[in-house]
Amino acid sequence: MNREQFYHLLRASAEIVERQRAVRGIDVNEQPARIIVIGSQSILGSWSDEYLPDYTTRSAEMDVAFMPTAGDEYAFDLPRQELADLIEGYLGEETRFRDAFKVYAQGVDTDTAILPAGWANRLVRLEVPDQQTRTEIYCLDPYDLCAAKLTRLEEKDRLYVGSLIKAGDIDVAALGERVAMIHDPRFTVPLRVQAQDFLNAFGIEQPRRREPAKHRTRRTRHLR
């Protein structure tokens, strides 16, 4: 997925969600939707795809979650799930959007990912060019993203995180500290050992860390 495809998906997601919220009586200007990209493509919220390792932007799928406002909680029975389903219906894998643009969005819940404590304080606010709505769009901090991938460590996760470490984009010691901040019971002792073994393999010949060429983003305060 390149940056324009990424932006296109986000603009489309925002427009679809805000239309439905307006139908439910929500003032979308006073209470804009809050969308979070939590999957592998959230890396595009922080760093330019022009220099990222090819493997990190190979996916055609973008995982989108929602953080409901007070208006959403009143207007929907299950706002997280209902808005996620809405995105799936219009922009999912089995839609005309996927057929036309070769990328798609999957609606998920933030609880799907196993994340370090305080992840919401480190979200990256993304400014999407030509966005027609006031929807607030956020992406995971790259270290939180990689830490979440180390809780599973499927082959695709190993390749993803490993490529960022080898490129010097992710510092092994800093990532280890972020993994230690995960307190989710789903991250069991055997999984922790597996994650540490993976990091240890990079500990000897870690490349010199480089500063990424960031595009326009900013950190956000904690989302309530």
C-alpha positions as CSV (number, residue, x, y, z in Angstrom):
1,M,0.0,0.0,0.0
2,N,1.4,3.3,-1.0
3,R,0.7,6.6,0.7
4,E,-2.0,7.8,-1.7
5,Q,-3.8,4.5,-1.3
6,F,-3.5,4.9,2.4
7,Y,-4.9,8.4,2.3
8,H,-7.7,7.3,0.0
9,L,-8.8,4.6,2.4
10,L,-8.8,7.0,5.3
11,R,-10.8,9.7,3.5
12,A,-13.4,7.1,2.3
13,S,-13.6,5.6,5.9
14,A,-14.1,9.0,7.4
15,E,-16.8,10.0,4.9
16,I,-18.8,6.7,5.3
17,V,-18.7,6.9,9.1
18,E,-19.6,10.6,9.4
19,R,-22.6,10.1,7.1
20,Q,-24.0,7.3,9.3
21,R,-23.3,9.3,12.4
22,A,-25.1,12.3,11.0
23,V,-28.1,10.0,10.2
24,R,-28.1,9.0,13.9
25,G,-28.4,12.7,14.9
26,I,-24.8,13.3,15.9
27,D,-23.4,16.8,15.2
28,V,-20.3,15.6,13.3
29,N,-18.7,19.0,13.4
30,E,-19.0,19.3,17.2
31,Q,-18.2,15.6,17.8
32,P,-16.1,14.3,14.9
33,A,-15.4,10.6,14.7
34,R,-12.1,9.3,16.0
35,I,-10.5,6.7,13.7
36,I,-7.3,4.7,14.6
37,V,-5.2,2.7,12.3
38,I,-3.8,-0.2,14.4
39,G,-2.4,-2.7,11.9
40,S,0.8,-2.8,10.0
41,Q,0.0,0.1,7.7
42,S,-0.2,2.5,10.7
43,I,3.6,2.8,10.1
44,L,2.6,5.2,7.3
45,G,1.3,7.6,9.9
46,S,4.8,8.3,11.1
47,W,7.3,7.6,8.4
48,S,7.6,8.1,4.7
49,D,7.0,5.1,2.5
50,E,9.9,6.3,0.2
51,Y,12.5,4.8,2.5
52,L,10.7,2.3,4.6
53,P,11.6,-1.4,4.0
54,D,9.5,-2.8,1.2
55,Y,8.0,-5.5,3.4
56,T,6.3,-3.0,5.8
57,T,4.1,-1.5,3.1
58,R,3.4,-4.7,1.2
59,S,-0.1,-5.3,2.7
60,A,-3.2,-4.4,0.8
61,E,-5.2,-4.3,4.1
62,M,-5.6,-1.5,6.6
63,D,-7.0,-2.3,10.0
64,V,-9.3,0.5,11.3
65,A,-10.7,0.9,14.8
66,F,-12.9,3.5,16.4
67,M,-12.8,5.3,19.7
68,P,-16.5,6.4,20.3
69,T,-17.5,9.8,21.5
70,A,-20.3,10.4,24.0
71,G,-22.6,10.9,21.1
72,D,-21.6,7.6,19.6
73,E,-22.3,5.8,22.9
74,Y,-25.8,7.3,22.9
75,A,-26.7,6.9,19.2
76,F,-25.4,3.3,18.7
77,D,-26.0,0.2,20.8
78,L,-22.4,-1.0,20.0
79,P,-20.6,1.9,18.3
80,R,-17.2,0.2,18.0
81,Q,-18.7,-2.9,16.3
82,E,-21.4,-1.1,14.3
83,L,-18.9,1.4,12.8
84,A,-16.4,-1.3,12.1
85,D,-19.1,-3.4,10.3
86,L,-20.0,-0.3,8.3
87,I,-16.5,0.1,7.0
88,E,-16.3,-3.6,6.2
89,G,-19.5,-3.4,4.1
90,Y,-18.3,-0.5,2.0
91,L,-14.5,-0.8,1.9
92,G,-13.8,-4.5,2.9
93,E,-12.1,-7.3,1.1
94,E,-15.2,-8.4,-0.8
95,T,-16.3,-5.0,-2.1
96,R,-16.2,-3.1,-5.3
97,F,-13.8,-0.7,-3.6
98,R,-11.2,-3.5,-3.3
99,D,-11.8,-4.5,-6.9
100,A,-11.3,-1.0,-8.1
101,F,-8.4,0.2,-6.0
102,K,-6.7,-3.0,-5.0
103,V,-6.6,-2.1,-1.3
104,Y,-9.2,-2.5,1.4
105,A,-10.1,-1.7,5.1
106,Q,-10.9,-4.1,7.8
107,G,-13.0,-2.8,10.7
108,V,-11.5,-4.0,14.1
109,D,-11.7,-3.2,17.8
110,T,-8.8,-1.6,19.6
111,D,-8.9,-4.6,22.0
112,T,-7.9,-6.9,19.1
113,A,-4.3,-5.8,19.5
114,I,-2.2,-6.5,22.6
115,L,-0.6,-3.1,23.3
116,P,1.8,-1.6,25.8
117,A,0.4,0.4,28.7
118,G,-0.2,4.0,27.8
119,W,-0.4,3.5,24.0
120,A,-3.3,6.0,23.7
121,N,-1.0,8.7,25.0
122,R,1.5,8.0,22.2
123,L,-0.9,8.0,19.3
124,V,0.3,10.0,16.2
125,R,-2.3,12.4,14.9
126,L,-2.4,12.3,11.1
127,E,-3.3,15.2,8.8
128,V,-4.9,13.7,5.6
129,P,-4.7,15.9,2.5
130,D,-8.1,16.8,0.9
131,Q,-10.0,15.3,3.8
132,Q,-13.6,16.6,3.6
133,T,-14.7,15.7,7.2
134,R,-13.4,16.8,10.6
135,T,-12.8,13.2,11.5
136,E,-9.7,12.8,13.8
137,I,-7.4,10.2,12.4
138,Y,-4.6,8.6,14.5
139,C,-2.0,5.9,14.0
140,L,-0.1,3.8,16.5
141,D,3.3,4.9,17.6
142,P,5.8,2.7,15.6
143,Y,7.2,1.1,18.8
144,D,3.8,0.2,20.1
145,L,3.0,-1.3,16.7
146,C,6.1,-3.4,16.7
147,A,5.6,-4.5,20.3
148,A,2.1,-5.6,19.4
149,K,3.5,-7.7,16.6
150,L,6.0,-9.3,19.0
151,T,3.1,-10.7,21.1
152,R,2.2,-12.9,18.2
153,L,5.4,-13.4,16.2
154,E,3.9,-15.2,13.2
155,E,6.3,-15.4,10.3
156,K,4.9,-12.2,8.8
157,D,5.4,-10.4,12.1
158,R,9.0,-11.5,12.3
159,L,9.7,-10.3,8.8
160,Y,7.9,-7.0,9.5
161,V,9.7,-6.1,12.7
162,G,13.0,-7.6,11.6
163,S,13.1,-5.4,8.4
164,L,12.6,-2.3,10.5
165,I,15.3,-3.3,12.9
166,K,17.8,-4.1,10.1
167,A,17.0,-0.8,8.4
168,G,17.9,1.0,11.6
169,D,14.4,2.4,12.0
170,I,13.6,0.6,15.2
171,D,16.0,0.4,18.2
172,V,16.2,-3.0,19.8
173,A,16.7,-1.8,23.3
174,A,13.8,0.7,23.1
175,L,11.5,-1.9,21.6
176,G,12.4,-4.3,24.4
177,E,11.4,-1.6,26.9
178,R,8.1,-1.1,25.2
179,V,7.4,-4.9,25.2
180,A,8.0,-4.9,28.9
181,M,5.2,-2.4,29.3
182,I,2.6,-5.0,28.0
183,H,0.5,-6.3,30.9
184,D,-2.2,-8.0,29.0
185,P,-2.8,-11.6,30.3
186,R,-3.0,-12.8,26.7
187,F,0.8,-12.1,26.5
188,T,1.8,-15.2,28.4
189,V,5.2,-16.2,29.8
190,P,6.0,-18.5,26.8
191,L,5.1,-15.7,24.4
192,R,7.3,-13.2,26.3
193,V,10.3,-15.6,26.2
194,Q,9.7,-16.0,22.4
195,A,9.6,-12.2,22.0
196,Q,12.8,-11.8,24.0
197,D,14.6,-14.5,22.0
198,F,13.7,-12.7,18.8
199,L,15.1,-9.4,20.1
200,N,18.2,-11.1,21.5
201,A,19.0,-12.3,18.0
202,F,19.5,-8.6,16.9
203,G,21.3,-7.5,20.0
204,I,24.9,-8.2,18.8
205,E,25.1,-6.4,15.5
206,Q,22.4,-3.8,15.7
207,P,22.7,-1.2,12.9
208,R,23.2,2.4,13.7
209,R,19.9,4.0,14.4
210,R,18.8,6.7,11.9
211,E,16.3,9.5,12.1
212,P,13.3,8.9,9.8
213,A,12.2,11.4,7.3
214,K,8.8,12.1,8.9
215,H,5.9,13.8,7.2
216,R,3.5,16.1,9.0
217,T,2.2,14.4,12.1
218,R,1.8,15.3,15.7
219,R,1.4,13.5,19.0
220,T,-1.9,13.5,20.7
221,R,-3.1,13.7,24.3
222,H,-4.9,10.8,25.9
223,L,-8.2,10.1,24.2
224,R,-11.1,9.9,26.6
